[in-house]
Amino acid sequence: MEKLVYLDNAATTYPKPAIVYEKMDYVNRYLCFNVGRGSYKGARESADIVDETRKLLAELVKTEKPQYVVFSPSATIAFNVIVNGLEWDISKNVFVSPFEHNAVLRPLYSIAQKNGARLFELPFNKESFEFDAKAAKLLFEEHKPDYVFITHVSNVTGYILPVKEIAELARKYGAVVILDAAQSLGFVEVDLMELGVDIAVFAGHKNLYGPLGVGGFIINSCSNIDGVLKDAIFGGTGSDSLNLEMPRDLPGKFEAGSPNIVAIAGLNAALKWLKENIEEIRSKKKKLTLELVGELKNLGVKLYIPSDLESHIGIISMNVEGFRPEEVSLVLDRRFNIATRAGYHCAALVHRFLGTVEFGGTLRISLGYFNEKREIEYFIESLKSIVF
Amino acid sequence: MEKLVYLDNAATTYPKPAIVYEKMDYVNRYLCFNVGRGSYKGARESADIVDETRKLLAELVKTEKPQYVVFSPSATIAFNVIVNGLEWDISKNVFVSPFEHNAVLRPLYSIAQKNGARLFELPFNKESFEFDAKAAKLLFEEHKPDYVFITHVSNVTGYILPVKEIAELARKYGAVVILDAAQSLGFVEVDLMELGVDIAVFAGHKNLYGPLGVGGFIINSCSNIDGVLKDAIFGGTGSDSLNLEMPRDLPGKFEAGSPNIVAIAGLNAALKWLKENIEEIRSKKKKLTLELVGELKNLGVKLYIPSDLESHIGIISMNVEGFRPEEVSLVLDRRFNIATRAGYHCAALVHRFLGTVEFGGTLRISLGYFNEKREIEYFIESLKSIVF
């Protein structure tokens, strides 16, 4: 194909809706002021965009308090803020799923090492990917969980984790539950109350179809984590400037530095587009996923997806016997102009879980709303011509 | 005036050169991939833009090692990375100038409090703003400096600090010197070797005329700070993904999360434009500054600028007897469509130094390359009509 076939949407969705590009360019040219730091008209208009975007996000996760929506430059920074904002000492037990991204694992590993806290892996069945609640309960009995970090959708396998079930169990032991919604928010329902999580972290540039440069976290207004979480990134806030400490109120407490109004405006446009089209986006992606899985199952390649396809969406990891994933990815790029990703996908634990360390990880195909059925067919034909 | 007269360039320069908007929109639409995480053509092209931007920045500060240029989402994040990456304990003495921004002061204050380290203010003459080297030497003798943080150009007063002199003295006592070049890089010469600083922090969206969403720091390749500074923000790097620790090499060690390729591309265009026009930009800004200072001196308002106008550029803080700065700023906006800024400008210490705490700070006028002489005249006329 002349045109790029983009199957790396888990890295960043591409393209974005045209309205996102248009809004960003407009705000860049006409409203790119320092929000909350000037009292002139343009700065106030920029501030209105930020406020409205908080409201749109709050609505998406069904919370009524937009001030509980905290913007960060990325989901990675958001996790660093949260992890550093929690209390740490030698008594602390942290649980993570084997599906976590390094944006969660690396800050946790560093701080656990430093403080002598202990990191545990939540138990999942290696064949079906099912959560082993019984084994988890035994673990929790033995090591009372303080913090539980769960990804909502695995960035390697597309597995939708049973967040509600895990959170419910963890809360029984008094744990704080933090959700990585980077791959889910937008096309999987994220209702903070219903899921029972204290905080959800989001990335603007993935399934929200917004731009790079904005992510953040949303605090469940019914959680008491708000009072517990210390500020962890310090700097100017445009408020209370004579004070060497950060302001105490949300969201200012966690938002240091000039807000990226251009990225936030892009996210604003994306969220409005999403709201209009959410049902269609979800059903199209589900359909494309099922088609792709079906075709790949016919080919007999090794797929790393959960047994229950109801718990799977958008992302497929695979390997073909006799081929390294990076070889396949390279030929798909060079000969067929298909963008996929090979390797470990910034997820340190999942490859031991999947048994893919020795293969150099997996070949990952990830779908977006703008993919078409004929692109999947073209990918399958191309793959066949390489490996058979 | 119908058209906005923008005199808040110290917050963020506005507008940017048209090429910056164009490049950002282009990359957003056609090259917005996850740099370093995919091996397909688009991702490689994006990576080339990042590499070239590092080279342009390295060239600007006259270092030969582009890998010593670290990108962060903002100067604020860069300072948090640096401050958290240094060693801290009860023995540490940190010196700051009274002109520092809260992006420096707040992270330092937090970490000093936590570790029992001591924060000192470097001595400057309150009338002339001159650095008091003699008093500083006495202070250094008594409290051996470990870290010295100096802003290059004060974001409140436009004072260009004698960085070389301060750094030379501090280095005699073995201190690490960190330069806040957020307000200087671009229009004041920043030669890391010549200035004798270990690290310089930059903001893409100020005098580099790039966009929001990209800042960072540049390590002096002759400094040994590189080996000392620990990683402080953790996450995915697209490399060595099975490792729970960050990679050891520069710049990857300090760059976690998806790079903001759109912002970096905008900065890339800005740096090329800057390189072409740097002499004209500097001389125009100097000229405008002198004109503005001259006019304001004629009006007899209180100016907070250094005695030696050779050490002053672009930013003027002022107050008018009988008026609160926010009143003047508000009327300038509402009645004359002039954007200025009133208050404390995210600088906690300088208002005690200037004696402006009780006034509610200052009215700040800050110039950019795109300001014109007639805008200054219009501002002066407007100001006169308000206060006389």
Interface residues (C-beta under 8 A of the other chain):
Chain A: L4 D8 A11 T12 Y14 P15 K16 Y21 M24 D25 N28 R29 C32 F33 N34 R37 G38 S39 Y40 K41 G42 A43 P73 S74 A75 T76 I77 F79 N80 H101 N102 A103 L105 R106 P107 Y109 S110 H205 P211 L212 G213 D231 I233 F234 G235 G236 T237 G238 S241 L242 N243 L244 E245 M246 A256 G257 S258 P259 N260 I261 V262 A263 E326 S329 L330 D333 N337 I338 A339 T340 R341 A342 G343 Y344 H345 C346 A347 A348 H351 V357 G361
Chain B: L4 Y6 D8 A11 T12 Y14 P15 K16 Y21 M24 D25 N28 R29 C32 F33 N34 R37 G38 S39 Y40 K41 G42 A43 P73 S74 A75 T76 I77 F79 N80 H101 N102 A103 L105 R106 P107 Y109 S110 H205 P211 L212 G213 D231 I233 F234 G235 G236 T237 G238 S241 L242 N243 L244 E245 M246 A256 G257 S258 P259 N260 I261 V262 A263 E326 S329 L330 D333 N337 I338 A339 T340 R341 A342 G343 Y344 H345 C346 A347 A348 H351 V357 G361
